[in-house]
């Protein structure tokens, strides 16, 4: 599918992130800090709450955009999503409906330069589950922990392994992240101590945003799960490796993961990503029937990780692609509901760390530096094993189509010093 031309000139830039083909949903903050639903188009942000209030757009059984989150719209389901996408496309297309372009006062009030607006959390995160579904990541981490022969746990090729995280500390790009304090016990220590994490890390992931719920006790097929997913964000699942190493057995990560997870400000819809669908890799072990995918459910999305020290230039420390995953988000969602769990509107599913096979394609510092054994050198000559205070990590993602790109905006966070204990 080629680029759809818009009368907003910047949306037609083939290198831009927000052509008319994209139309991701977000929340912009006004001068009082109040959030309003919007879509991105070219270099502009379009206030869809205002368009709805003026009757230029409508969602059945609305209004849905008079609240500072998009959950109310998401819960209306795939038919409503498709209808609004068609209406917005028509309003913004070259030669389309004149309902916005021809209404100069409304146009001036509803469109704002993206560079001048601050973005808030796009949706209320109902619950957050994170997975461990990247083959290269699981092999790398397993090799470090258990040796290459036992790198993959025996269940890994059969189950998309996950754990329940915290929705309360999912934050939008640009939010500062305090280095967590926690219990630490190194291999040479006889007793644990409490203090700032020394092995602060990132996890490069995609996040699937669940748009419609299922009923408790009622599982969903992979095909149904795919339709329940409203869209995707880029996710940094910040991780405290030294806290994790001491606490994780037998129930998995806890304090090592709950202090923060950062998402990109725009939810890119399944509709926008549809041309970029790609299949999960060939199965090494046949999956149980409830996990079979009826079609391609991963996406070809280029990803990169930038690391900038305080006041310094950014270095790109990893480049990879979402198509590296072994399990798709639809499979993870179907698995999550398979025992009767109710999935809610606004649930966030972390894909699991995305690592490619190469050294420069890894999605954590743990893997890039091989648990700190091989420090990396940044553009300005500084070296890193794990993150230092003042470092800013920026994740970016782009699907590259025929003469256009689908971007997510940046997923960035700066490391602030640990909070002091008295
Ligand atoms: Mn993770």
Boltz pocket constraint, residues with backbone or C-beta under 6 A from the ligand:
constraints:
  - pocket:
      binder: B
      contacts: [[A, 130], [A, 131], [A, 203], [A, 205], [A, 237], [A, 350], [A, 352], [A, 353]]
      max_distance: 6.0
